[in-house]
């Protein structure tokens, strides 16, 4: 597919510029606006409303006003609205993909993959909406009947990240709507256009006014604080850094809010001496360079058995050196820009620290001069213990390799982090694979595979990678409260 400037302009001109509150597109208080930029060119894509704290409260007002009626809406009706939204996403999949590429920078092929992935949450939870169940039975004493039922938690506030602007919105909105909860969502200032466009599809799908409200802003903490402090809010869901997540959990404590937190990651990618290196290399390319390395699930530490480390490094270096860098709309591009200059600086600093400590730079390692915020895809090996790159989340296209000798050492190195989102293990020994499932302290694991995310599976971590789960059978229960009723005989 060839993308032209006129295609881009037509799509961008169709994006509403306002806030979506109570079923209407409205200006921000005081007429405040901000520019959304293309990280590949620094060009302004669209100028849109910049919400104030007052606008955030207006959005919550709308969600609260719609809550009772939405909760009472038959599950089949909620299901059909989500299914129509899924169908509209399929109809507009090229628009959504192009929009993500323009505002976030990821290659168009990957953006199309995100549309498929994100759309599946709409389809999955359209099916789960009609399967919310409880139970009924006698109590053990035989003196009465117990009814256990599920009710919507209530108005929910979502704060989504910039790196997966479509999937992170659908992963939160779909289960909330299926459960009967209304929503205020604050998309990221760096990539708000995808959420805004998706909201127009929800509107076309027949979603009633006030059920979903969108308030993009450049003042995230100022807008969020009064919403979280409002006693009418019952649920907070955030995807982002652990540092910010801790602050939000503290704010949510005053209202004893239900919280879902999908926070930072430091994923180990363990390659044993008996691994199929063809599978391991393919898995490494997917786990590291998907989304230009800007994913919480990205492999951060490649822990490779010393006997195969050199061959593994040579093979991934050959693949990485051949990757095409450029604007995501160009044919064949595998590496687009990082989201901003801070991300470029961080990648450069982590690589420099590792090399200064004795790591071998095999390819890449530098920012690219010119327009946009590009960083070369990079491989470094022989990374020394204590290097910053083994402790900090890279969020960039840098593959860092350290070695181990024994299975016990591999487990110790993999678990040597406060994070526990996802891990990847490559071994042909089934018994070892089962031991690693038990031993690695992560909420998810890929065994001989480099991508684990699926709408039908529970996504989430342990330790400081967060609380709660999104997706799967578990995902809808984040938006339901359990109620027990006793009826005497």
C-alpha positions in Angstrom: 0.0 0.0 0.0 1.4 3.4 -1.0 0.7 6.2 1.5 0.5 9.7 0.0 0.5 13.1 1.7 -3.1 13.5 0.5 -4.1 10.3 2.3 -2.6 11.5 5.5 -4.2 14.9 5.2 -7.7 13.4 4.5 -7.4 11.2 7.5 -6.1 13.9 9.9 -8.7 16.4 8.8 -11.4 13.9 9.8 -10.2 13.7 13.4 -12.3 15.7 15.8 -10.3 18.4 17.6 -12.4 18.6 20.8 -13.0 16.8 24.0 -15.7 14.1 24.1 -18.0 14.8 27.0 -21.5 13.6 27.5 -21.8 12.5 23.8 -20.6 15.8 22.4 -17.4 17.2 21.0 -16.6 20.3 23.0 -13.8 22.8 23.4 -11.6 22.8 26.4 -12.3 25.4 29.1 -10.6 28.7 28.0 -10.2 27.3 24.5 -6.8 25.7 25.4 -5.2 23.6 22.6 -1.9 21.7 22.0 -0.2 20.3 18.9 0.4 16.6 18.2 3.6 15.9 16.3 4.9 13.2 14.0 8.1 11.9 15.7 9.6 11.0 12.3 9.5 14.5 11.0 8.6 16.8 14.0 5.7 18.1 11.8 2.4 19.1 13.5 -0.2 16.6 12.7 -3.2 18.2 14.4 -4.0 20.9 16.9 -6.6 19.6 19.5 -8.3 20.6 22.7 -6.2 20.6 25.9 -8.4 19.7 28.8 -8.3 21.5 32.2 -9.1 19.9 35.6 -12.5 21.5 35.3 -13.0 19.6 32.0 -12.0 16.4 33.8 -14.7 16.9 36.4 -17.2 17.6 33.7 -16.4 14.3 32.1 -16.8 12.5 35.4 -20.1 14.2 35.8 -21.2 12.8 32.5 -20.0 9.3 33.3 -21.8 9.4 36.7 -25.0 10.6 35.1 -24.9 7.7 32.6 -23.9 5.0 35.1 -27.2 3.7 36.4 -28.8 3.5 32.9 -25.8 1.8 31.4 -25.6 -0.7 34.3 -29.3 -1.5 33.7 -28.8 -2.0 30.0 -29.3 -5.6 29.0 -26.0 -7.5 28.6 -27.0 -8.5 25.1 -27.3 -4.8 24.1 -23.9 -4.0 25.6 -22.5 -7.0 23.7 -24.0 -5.9 20.4 -22.6 -2.4 20.7 -19.1 -3.8 21.3 -19.5 -6.2 18.4 -20.5 -3.3 16.1 -17.5 -1.4 17.3 -15.3 -4.4 16.4 -16.9 -4.5 12.9 -16.3 -0.8 12.4 -12.6 -1.2 13.5 -12.3 -3.9 10.7 -13.8 -1.4 8.3 -11.4 1.3 9.3 -8.3 -0.8 10.0 -6.1 1.0 7.5 -7.2 4.4 8.9 -6.3 3.3 12.5 -3.0 1.8 11.4 -1.9 4.9 9.5 -3.0 7.1 12.3 -0.8 5.2 14.8 2.1 5.3 12.5 1.8 9.0 12.0 1.5 9.9 15.7 3.6 7.2 17.3 6.1 6.2 14.6 5.8 2.5 14.5 6.1 0.8 11.1 2.8 0.5 9.3 2.9 -3.3 9.3 3.2 -3.3 13.0 0.4 -0.8 13.3 -1.8 -3.1 11.4 -1.0 -5.8 13.8 -2.0 -3.6 16.7 -5.4 -3.0 15.1 -5.9 -6.8 14.9 -4.8 -7.2 18.5 -6.7 -4.3 19.9 -9.8 -5.1 18.0 -9.9 -8.6 19.5 -10.6 -7.1 23.0 -13.8 -5.6 21.5 -14.8 -9.0 20.1 -13.7 -11.0 23.2 -15.5 -8.8 25.7 -18.6 -8.5 23.5 -18.8 -12.3 24.1 -18.0 -12.1 27.8 -20.6 -9.4 28.4 -23.4 -12.1 28.2 -21.5 -14.6 30.4 -21.3 -12.7 33.7 -22.5 -15.2 36.2 -23.0 -15.9 39.9 -24.0 -18.9 42.0 -26.9 -20.1 44.1 -27.0 -22.8 46.8 -27.8 -23.8 50.3 -25.5 -22.7 53.1 -23.6 -25.5 55.0 -25.9 -25.2 58.0 -29.0 -25.7 55.9 -30.7 -22.6 57.3 -30.8 -20.6 54.2 -30.0 -20.1 50.5 -26.9 -18.1 49.3 -27.0 -16.0 46.2 -23.7 -14.6 44.9 -24.1 -12.0 42.2 -21.9 -9.6 40.2 -22.5 -5.9 39.9 -20.6 -3.2 37.9 -18.0 -1.5 39.9 -19.1 1.9 38.7 -17.6 5.0 37.0 -14.0 4.3 36.0 -11.0 6.4 35.1 -8.4 5.2 32.6 -4.9 6.6 31.9 -3.4 5.1 28.8 0.2 5.1 27.5 1.5 6.4 24.2 3.2 3.2 22.9 0.1 1.2 22.0 -2.5 4.0 21.5 -5.3 1.7 20.1 -4.8 -1.6 22.0 -4.4 0.1 25.4 -7.7 1.9 24.9 -9.6 -1.1 23.8 -8.0 -3.3 26.5 -9.5 -1.1 29.2 -12.7 0.2 27.6 -14.0 -3.1 26.3 -14.2 -5.0 29.6 -15.6 -1.9 31.4 -18.4 -1.5 28.9 -19.1 -5.2 29.0 -19.4 -5.2 32.8 -21.7 -2.1 32.8 -19.3 0.6 33.9 -19.0 4.1 32.4 -15.6 5.6 31.5 -13.5 8.7 31.6 -10.3 8.1 29.6 -7.3 10.3 29.4 -5.2 9.3 26.4 -1.6 10.3 26.2 -0.7 13.8 25.0 1.9 12.3 22.7 -0.5 10.0 20.9 -4.1 11.0 21.5 -5.5 11.0 17.9 -6.0 7.2 17.7 -8.2 7.2 20.8 -10.2 10.2 19.5 -10.8 8.4 16.2 -11.7 5.2 18.0 -14.3 7.1 20.0 -16.0 8.2 16.8 -16.4 4.5 16.0 -17.9 3.8 19.4 -20.3 6.7 18.7 -21.3 5.2 15.4 -21.7 1.8 17.0 -24.5 3.2 19.1 -22.8 3.8 22.4 -25.1 6.1 24.5 -24.0 9.6 25.5 -21.8 9.8 28.6 -20.8 6.1 28.7 -17.3 6.9 27.4 -15.8 10.4 27.8 -12.4 11.5 26.4 -10.2 14.2 27.9 -6.8 14.6 26.4 -4.5 17.0 28.1 -0.9 18.2 28.5 -1.4 18.6 32.3 -2.0 14.9 33.2 -1.4 15.1 37.0 -3.5 18.3 37.4 -6.4 16.8 35.4 -6.2 13.4 37.1 -6.0 14.6 40.7 -9.6 15.9 41.2 -11.1 13.0 39.3 -9.3 10.4 41.5 -10.2 12.4 44.6 -13.9 12.5 43.7 -16.0 10.1 45.9 -18.1 9.2 42.9 -15.2 7.5 41.1 -14.9 3.8 41.9 -12.2 2.4 39.6 -8.7 3.6 38.4 -6.8 1.8 35.7 -3.3 2.9 34.6 -0.7 1.7 32.2 2.7 3.3 32.5 5.8 3.6 34.6 6.1 2.1 38.1 7.1 5.5 39.4 3.8 7.1 38.3 1.9 4.0 39.3 3.0 4.3 42.9 1.8 7.9 43.1 -1.6 7.0 41.6 -2.1 4.1 44.0 -1.4 6.4 46.9 -4.0 8.9 45.6 -6.5 6.1 45.0 -6.1 4.9 48.6 -8.0 7.8 50.1 -11.2 6.7 48.2 -10.3 3.0 48.5 -10.6 2.7 44.8 -10.4 -0.5 42.9 -7.1 -0.2 40.9 -5.5 -2.0 38.0 -1.9 -1.1 37.4 0.1 -2.4 34.4 3.5 -0.9 35.2 7.2 -1.2 34.2 9.0 -4.3 33.0 12.5 -5.7 32.8 11.9 -8.9 30.9 14.6 -11.6 30.9 15.1 -13.6 27.7 16.8 -16.8 28.7 18.5 -19.0 26.1 19.7 -22.4 27.2 22.5 -24.4 25.6 19.9 -26.9 24.2 17.7 -24.2 22.7 16.8 -24.2 19.0 18.7 -21.1 17.9 16.5 -20.6 14.9 13.5 -20.2 17.3 15.6 -18.2 19.7 16.7 -15.7 17.1 13.2 -15.3 15.7 11.9 -14.9 19.2 14.5 -12.3 20.1 13.7 -10.2 17.0 10.0 -10.2 18.0 10.5 -9.7 21.7 13.1 -6.9 21.4 12.3 -4.9 18.2 8.5 -5.1 18.1 7.3 -1.5 18.5 10.9 -0.3 18.1 11.6 -1.8 21.5 9.1 0.6 23.1 6.9 -2.0 24.9 6.6 -3.0 28.5 6.8 -6.6 27.3 10.0 -6.0 25.3 12.9 -8.3 26.2 15.3 -6.2 28.3 18.0 -8.6 29.4 19.2 -11.4 27.1 20.6 -14.0 29.4 22.3 -16.6 27.1 24.3 -19.7 28.0 28.0 -19.1 27.5 28.3 -22.0 25.1 25.9 -20.5 22.6 26.3 -16.8 23.3 28.7 -16.1 20.5 26.6 -17.8 17.9 23.4 -16.2 19.2 25.0 -12.8 19.2 26.4 -13.2 15.6 23.1 -14.3 14.3 21.0 -11.5 15.9 23.6 -9.0 14.8 23.3 -10.1 11.2 19.6 -9.6 11.4 19.7 -6.3 13.2 22.3 -4.8 10.8 19.9 -5.5 7.9 17.0 -3.7 9.4 15.7 -0.7 7.5 15.3 2.6 9.4 12.9 5.3 8.4 9.4 6.8 8.6 6.9 4.0 9.3 4.9 4.8 6.2 7.8 3.8 4.0 7.9 0.3 2.4 10.1 -2.2 4.3 10.8 0.0 7.3 11.4 -2.1 10.4 12.7 0.6 12.8 10.8 3.9 13.1 11.6 6.8 15.4 11.5 6.7 19.1 8.8 8.7 20.7 10.9 11.8 21.6 14.4 13.1 22.2 14.4 12.0 25.8 14.0 8.4 24.7 16.9 8.7 22.3 19.1 10.2 25.0 18.2 7.4 27.4 19.1 4.7 24.9 22.4 6.4 24.2 23.3 6.7 27.9 22.5 3.0 28.6 24.6 1.8 25.7 27.5 4.1 26.7 27.4 2.9 30.3 27.5 -0.7 29.2 30.4 -0.2 26.8 32.3 1.8 29.4 32.0 -1.2 31.6 33.5 -3.5 29.0 30.6 -4.6 26.8 31.2 -5.2 23.1 29.3 -3.0 20.7 28.5 -5.2 17.7 26.2 -2.8 15.7 24.4 0.5 16.1 24.7 2.4 19.3 24.1 5.9 18.2 21.4 8.5 17.6 20.8 9.4 13.9 21.2 13.0 12.9 18.5 14.8 11.0 14.7 15.2 11.3 12.9 13.0 13.7 14.0 11.1 16.8 15.8 8.0 15.5 18.2 5.6 17.2 20.1 2.9 15.4 19.0 -0.7 16.2 21.8 -2.0 18.4 23.4 -5.2 19.7 25.8 -5.3 22.6 27.3 -8.4 24.1 29.5 -9.3 27.1 27.4 -7.0 29.3 29.0 -6.8 32.7 27.1 -7.3 36.0 26.1 -3.9 37.5 25.5 -2.3 34.1 22.6 0.1 34.1 21.1 -1.6 31.0 20.5 -4.7 33.1 18.5 -2.8 35.7 16.6 -0.1 33.8 13.9 -0.6 31.2 15.5 0.4 27.9 12.4 1.2 25.9 14.4 1.4 22.7 15.9 -0.9 20.0 18.9 -2.1 22.0 19.6 -5.8 22.5 21.9 -6.5 25.4 23.5 -9.9 26.0 24.9 -11.3 29.3 25.9 -14.9 29.8 25.4 -17.7 32.4 26.7 -21.2 33.1 24.1 -23.1 35.1 20.3 -23.2 35.3 20.4 -22.0 38.9 22.4 -18.9 37.8 20.0 -18.2 34.9 17.1 -18.2 37.4 18.9 -16.0 39.8 19.8 -13.5 37.1 16.3 -13.5 35.6 14.7 -12.8 39.0 17.3 -10.2 40.1 14.9 -7.3 39.5 12.0 -5.5 41.3 9.9 -6.1 38.2 8.0 -9.2 37.2 5.9 -8.6 34.1 7.0 -11.2 31.5 9.8 -13.6 30.8 10.9 -15.6 27.8 12.7 -18.9 27.9 14.1 -21.0 25.1 14.9 -24.6 25.7 14.1 -27.9 24.1 14.0 -29.7 27.5 10.3 -29.9 28.5 11.1 -30.7 32.1 13.4 -27.6 32.3 10.7 -25.5 30.7 8.3 -26.6 33.5 10.9 -25.8 36.1 11.3 -22.3 34.7 7.5 -21.8 34.7 7.6 -22.4 38.4 10.9 -20.6 39.1 10.6 -17.3 37.2 8.9 -14.5 39.1 6.7 -13.0 36.3 3.0 -12.8 35.6 3.5 -14.1 32.1 6.0 -16.2 30.3 6.7 -17.2 26.7 8.2 -20.7 26.3 10.0 -20.9 23.0 8.0 -17.9 21.7 8.8 -14.1 21.6 5.2 -12.6 21.8 2.7 -13.6 24.4 -0.1 -11.0 24.3 -3.5 -12.3 23.4 -7.0 -10.9 24.2 -8.1 -14.3 25.6 -5.2 -14.4 28.1 -4.8 -12.5 31.4 -2.2 -9.7 30.9 -0.4 -8.4 34.0 2.6 -8.8 36.3 3.8 -9.4 39.8 6.1 -7.5 42.2 6.5 -3.8 41.0 5.1 -4.6 37.6 1.6 -4.0 38.8 -1.6 -5.4 40.1 -4.7 -6.8 38.4 -5.1 -8.4 35.0 -6.4 -7.2 31.6 -7.9 -9.6 29.0 -9.0 -13.2 29.3 -11.7 -14.5 31.6 -10.1 -12.5 34.4 -10.3 -9.1 32.7 -14.0 -8.5 33.1 -13.8 -9.2 36.9 -11.7 -6.1 37.3 -14.9 -4.2 36.7 -17.3 -6.3 38.8 -18.1 -6.3 42.5 -19.2 -9.5 44.2 -22.4 -9.3 46.2 -23.6 -12.1 48.6 -27.2 -12.3 49.7 -28.6 -14.8 52.3 -32.3 -15.9 52.1 -33.4 -17.8 55.2 -35.4 -21.0 54.7 
